[in-house]
Amino acid sequence: MATAFRWIDPPSVIVRGLDDYRKRMLEAVYSLAMYFVARMQAHAQQNASWTDQTGNARAGLRAVAIRLATAVVIVLFHTMSYGKWLELANQGRFQILLPTLQTFYPQILAALRRLVGK
């Protein structure tokens, strides 16, 4: 004889709790991203290896965190149109975007793991 299944909390309560958890987690990840974008932008501006002529390229290095519906994206970019040449010309000798991302990736990953308890 099978035992009848009985919910202690209805599924709607469980779903609402999971949605609240998702929202809190997304907010926590966004806060973490905001912490890192400030550090990444400062790092890129301080460690760009080119010699400034106007200072515009260095000052124009930006990092932003973008909150999407189910994710947070960190974007590091140049605001000057010639920034692409600093990254790509001369066999990448003056690039700063990828080296900055590579520097911070392990730190971001470790922080995310601490956040979720892994």
Sequence and secondary structure as in RCSB ss.txt:
>XXXX:A:sequence
MATAFRWIDPPSVIVRGLDDYRKRMLEAVYSLAMYFVARMQAHAQQNASWTDQTGNARAGLRAVAIRLATAVVIV
LFHTMSYGKWLELANQGRFQILLPTLQTFYPQILAALRRLVGK
>XXXX:A:secstr
       SS HHHHHHHHHHHHHHHHHHHHHHHHHHHHHHHHHHHHH  S  SSSHHHHTEEEEEEE SS EEEE
EEESSTTHHHHHHSGGGTT  HHHHHHHHHHHHHHHHHHHHT 
